[in-house]
Amino acid sequence: MDLFDECRQFDLALQSVKARNRFFYSRAISPAAAPVTTRDGRELINLGSNNYLGLTEHPKVKAASAAAIEEYGTGSAGSRLLTGTTPLHLEMEKALAGFKGVEAVVTFSAGFTALSATVGTLAGENDFIFSDELNHASIIDGCLRSRAKTVVYCHNDMADLEAKLKATPAQAAKLVVTDGVFSMEGDICDLPNLRRLADTYNCRLMVDDAHATGVLGRTGRGTAEHYDMEGKVDVTSGTLSKSLAAVGGFTGAPRVVTDFLRYNARQSVFSASLPPPVAATVIAALGILQSEPERVERLRSNARFLSRELKAAGFALHDHGTPILPIAVGGDDRAYQAAGRLEQEGVFANPVVFPAVPTGQAIIRVSVMATHTEDQLRRAVEKFTLVGKELRIV
Ligand SMILES: Cc1ncc(COP(=O)(O)O)c(C=O)c1O
């Protein structure tokens, strides 16, 4: 036996998938997050990005990032506890706390890290975590790290969650954790009932606002604003890599909690801080979110437009009022074929197959941006219709 045996086996499978034109990962596109991108010199309408507000391309955001490089250099080369804290890091955390309406924020080098570190550090061996079955992998990773007893409840099923909470020792410390917007299906957690159950069964409630920040709520503040429940979530985490146009993650909570994470989470203590231009990007992006609230409305109207047009063309679409619009296509192979043909026709969209979704329920995951024009979306629908008819999806 050799440790690399598994890698070689995987490589055989990988090469076979590539040979059959069924490989759609890591397609190099430029730029990665614009409404229209290019691949090998060909233009593609980009319906795969999480750059919901289009801020990666905003002149003020780019200028802030460039200015921070001039002033602070490209990297921090140290953990936040040692040499990795600049005034920009402090300003970014303050701005995030203000935006999310929480007492304090601690940041991490990725959204994944924020979720995994927060769940994994807050909960311990004798505690219980209740986690939605469709929660993001970073939460699952945190559950494993915590060594807490993890109880998975059926997706957004409050009766199942309550039955599981009932069966748990009353005196145990408990955390209920959920995505705010679920990343593949695009649906929204049932925050009012999660709060009710958390109160009834004495649990802390944590929401992952990765896809909700900049998206949900009148001013894009996230899931709590969507439900008019600001201040009612105990721990809010999220990413800086989607609406906030950078990379990294955050956790917002009472200061005692964020300080506990800052000085105890291994991912914070033993890892370099975010590069200063990232902090500058996030500060600028938050400023624009507040000075140009019409971007959030524009995102919503684009999502409504695309959903309406795709439905009119006959696609089976799940629309939960978010910019994530999964189109049901059937089996995995159909999803690969559709993604391949769409690319040939000038549209970039991601196939999502088993095990990310149940067998036979593959989707093309479409995500829309505030900066798509109606003309681009209309053209994309034309191409979807052409491919959909060809593959008998519509
Ligand atoms: C729901 C959810 N949480 C967390 C993350 C991790 O964020 P990041 O990609 O910034 O590490 C993602 C990323 O796709 C996500 O969809």
The ligand as an SDF file (V2000), in Angstrom:
LIG
                    3D

 16 16  0  0  0  0  0  0  0  0999 V2000
  -23.5050   28.9350    2.8730 C   0  0  0  0  0  0  0  0  0  0  0  0
  -22.0300   29.1410    2.7590 C   0  0  0  0  0  0  0  0  0  0  0  0
  -21.3170   29.3170    3.8860 N   0  0  0  0  0  0  0  0  0  0  0  0
  -19.9760   29.4960    3.8360 C   0  0  0  0  0  0  0  0  0  0  0  0
  -19.2870   29.5240    2.6420 C   0  0  0  0  0  0  0  0  0  0  0  0
  -17.7930   29.6860    2.6250 C   0  0  0  0  0  0  0  0  0  0  0  0
  -17.4250   30.9430    2.1650 O   0  0  0  0  0  0  0  0  0  0  0  0
  -16.0560   31.1750    1.3880 P   0  0  0  0  0  0  0  0  0  0  0  0
  -16.2150   30.6070    0.0180 O   0  0  0  0  0  0  0  0  0  0  0  0
  -15.9150   32.6550    1.3700 O   0  0  0  0  0  0  0  0  0  0  0  0
  -14.9720   30.4950    2.1490 O   0  0  0  0  0  0  0  0  0  0  0  0
  -20.0000   29.3540    1.4590 C   0  0  0  0  0  0  0  0  0  0  0  0
  -19.2700   29.3660    0.1600 C   0  0  0  0  0  0  0  0  0  0  0  0
  -19.6640   28.9410   -0.8530 O   0  0  0  0  0  0  0  0  0  0  0  0
  -21.3980   29.1470    1.5130 C   0  0  0  0  0  0  0  0  0  0  0  0
  -22.1140   28.9500    0.3930 O   0  0  0  0  0  0  0  0  0  0  0  0
  1  2  1  0
  2  3  1  0
  2 15  2  0
  3  4  2  0
  4  5  1  0
  5  6  1  0
  5 12  2  0
  6  7  1  0
  7  8  1  0
  8  9  2  0
  8 10  1  0
  8 11  1  0
 12 13  1  0
 12 15  1  0
 13 14  2  0
 15 16  1  0
M  END
$$$$
